[in-house]
């Protein structure tokens, strides 16, 4: 019985360490104001993860359709549960 409890505590500590050591990654949905493309993007530490159709410049994320306006970014998931 005590061996099982020790293993569970060890696994929990290792998981917590991995979560703290891993870079924070946010998932957002980008909506292009020009062509209405709707796509999920990932942002790590404030920088857009490499993608073929989107680029980050001047603090905004732009679609490669030629739009001169940045995409609208929407959170992918509600953190902390639903509110009414």
Secondary structure in CASP SS format (residue, H / E / C, confidence):
PFRMAT SS
TARGET T0000
AUTHOR 0000-0000-0000
METHOD secondary structure of the structure
MODEL  1
X C 1.00
X H 1.00
X H 1.00
X H 1.00
X H 1.00
X H 1.00
X H 1.00
X H 1.00
X H 1.00
X H 1.00
X H 1.00
X H 1.00
X H 1.00
X H 1.00
X H 1.00
X H 1.00
X H 1.00
X H 1.00
X H 1.00
X H 1.00
X H 1.00
X C 1.00
X C 1.00
X C 1.00
X E 1.00
X E 1.00
X E 1.00
X E 1.00
X E 1.00
X E 1.00
X E 1.00
X C 1.00
X C 1.00
X C 1.00
X C 1.00
X C 1.00
X C 1.00
X E 1.00
X E 1.00
X E 1.00
X E 1.00
X E 1.00
X E 1.00
X E 1.00
X C 1.00
X C 1.00
X E 1.00
X E 1.00
X C 1.00
X C 1.00
X C 1.00
X C 1.00
X C 1.00
X E 1.00
X E 1.00
X E 1.00
X E 1.00
X C 1.00
X C 1.00
X E 1.00
X E 1.00
X E 1.00
X E 1.00
X C 1.00
X C 1.00
X C 1.00
X C 1.00
X C 1.00
X C 1.00
X C 1.00
X C 1.00
X E 1.00
X E 1.00
X E 1.00
X E 1.00
X C 1.00
X C 1.00
X C 1.00
X C 1.00
X C 1.00
X C 1.00
X C 1.00
X C 1.00
X C 1.00
END
